Amino acid sequence: MFLTYLLRELSNRRKQTVIIAAGMALAIALVMIVTGVAAGVKNAQSTVLESVYGVGTDVTITQAAEPGADGPGQQFAFGSGDGTATDDGSTEVAQSTLSAARGTATFDSSALTTVEGVDGVSAATATLSLQASTFSGTVPDFSQGGAGGAGADGAPGDGTDAGTQAAPPTGGADGAGGSAFDVDQFSVTGLDPATNAVGPLSSASIVDGRSLTAADAGADVVVLDQTYATSADLAVGDTLAIGGTDFTVVGIVASTSSDAATASDTYVPLDTAQALSGLTDQISDVYVTASSASGVDALKSDLQAALPDATVSTQSDLASSVSGSLSTASDLIGKLGTWLSVAVLAAAFLMAILFTVSGVGRRTREFGTLKAIGWSGSRITRQIAGESLVQGLLGGVVGVAVGLLGILVVNLVAPTLSAAATTQAAGPGAGGPGSAAGGGAGQQVAQATTDVALTVPVTASIVVLAVGLAVVGGLLAGATGGWRASRLRPAEALRSVA
Amino acid sequence: MYTLTAVTKTYRQKKRTVTALAGVDLVIPAGQMVAIQGPTGGGKSTLLQMLGALDRPTSGTVRLGDSELSAAGDHALAAARARDIGFVFQGFNLIPTLTAAENVETAFADGSTPRAERREKARAALASVGLAERADHLPSELSGGQQQRVAIARALVKEPSVLLADEPTGSLDEATRDEIMDLLEGVWRDRGLTVVIVTHDSAVARRAQRRLRIAGGELTELGPAA
């Protein structure tokens, strides 16, 4: 009787059933798509973060740079005797430096030992982020025709005729006194060659050659990021000058988590990087894997207590450092999408409730009669709730289908989102003139820029969420209508329609 | 069967109190067929609601057999209606989306009767009112008289001890009225039911064993049917 009555009522009130189911379907489809896209954006953020921090990194530890710590910026100084004279009289000069990356503060490597001693730490490794800069160029011969001109030191020349035009210099890059200078910069990360399970290279795969091993400690060997190797036209076996020292390229790596570049252009053994940069026993980052995923927040607190001067960040903290259109999409989904879903869902629920209550009003005589012949209030409530539940489930089934279709469309379009993950908030004034990345207050240093195709995952939880919402919507409407019907007194119900 | 003692029912209507029943005393023995007449607004329907456990009096007591209806809770009243009382309404009050047989099945109010037994009894009840062939028709496919027969089958299928009819012929023409009254009279005689009929129609009232009149909430005995 329950099912027969239910199905007859729904088919008899087909228009109302379709409207309620359609409203519910629209809301559920929207929630599915928004939830799916949010998950896709989160995955994309994880992808970007993994390309920077590696797989399995739960917590990173850095230290904020002191204001002005970066000094006046990158400088190259040449003495009068520097450079190599060429046949045309000009001088070729070149200089390489290796220093801490802009906006990066270094701290004592004993922090790693401290971290490893904190409960809840499964693995930890330290790195040193450096910037290698090479200045090279040709300086023309200024000594020719110098009479009447200004000397290199700015003192007046000794020409006798003030109106005489000094002869132009010769040589140089264009043979006519011109100059040409190249400034090449790339990032260098010093890391523990014995540890690849956590850290920047944990998300990288070997494209050619090999990765760093424990035996490479102290050696002048380098592993290149594939993107950098291509742009610099370098291959395994070639030599790359870093800070004035020639390094042998032993491997080329690429990110496994996306088509993005890895966290750094080059990777060298940590002790080699420390020695070459003069930053003995200094590190810039500690990568930590927690023993338990659920204990990350507690671990963060413990690490912060152990290293009060350090900046301790979890993956969720780091997610906020992802910028670009991915960040915009995340904001859009997080704010507009969520509120739109809530609004549409609330409207659908409200519509279902109003239609159900209105239906109860129209069926006053019917329910009054059923009460008169002995139906209990709870049986009438169950009947109404059953009708609303089926309407909700119909909407849920259609909503899941429409939602899956929407997700399929998003996945077919696969919109590309660009993202830059940043780390190392530098203090006010960090970085000096000429700094590529330093600058104003709160400046952050870009670590990796990447394009990520948005893929919306379809998980059981999304489908369960959709069906759950349909059930909740149906039951909510049914409970409200049933409550209204159960309050009908049979005598009044029959009197009101007499 | 019924014992009503000093039953009063008042309503609040637009800031004034309306007395529908004013100290009604009434005893209806089991197996009696009673007709209640009176003007519109005189208290007929209110009295029927007290007898049908649809409402409670403002004061006084209503007993059905050993049950004190005036002091019973909602669940107990619903159980009494489901078990002991059959209703027939002027407007038939059938569920429009259910067939004649399904409408009769709704009388098994507690939902515990097995489906097969329910269907069998419903069809037997329809057969007893001469509608065996119309069991699978919707109310909209039946005439007024046929719909009232379905309503009577619905009232009788659970074998109640009391049948209450509120203007059962009010929506029917004379010929159909007589058919329905023949049916009700036959049921009363065959089953030994207590039947209470509220009616404006003196022709209907005359077929009862006992006639009562209620006006202004006060009940008077008109004596046995002529």
Interface residues (C-beta under 8 A of the other chain):
Chain A: M1 F2 T4 Y5 R8 E9 S11 N12 R365 E366 G368 T369 L370 K371 A372 I373 G374 W375 S376 G377 R379 R489 P490 A491 L494 R495 V497 A498
Chain B: S45 Q49 G52 L54 D55 D74 H75 A78 A79 R81 A82 R83 I85 G86 F87 F89 Q90 G91 N93 I95 P96 T97 L98 E102 E105 T106 A107 F108 A109 D110 G111 R115 R118 R154 A155 K158
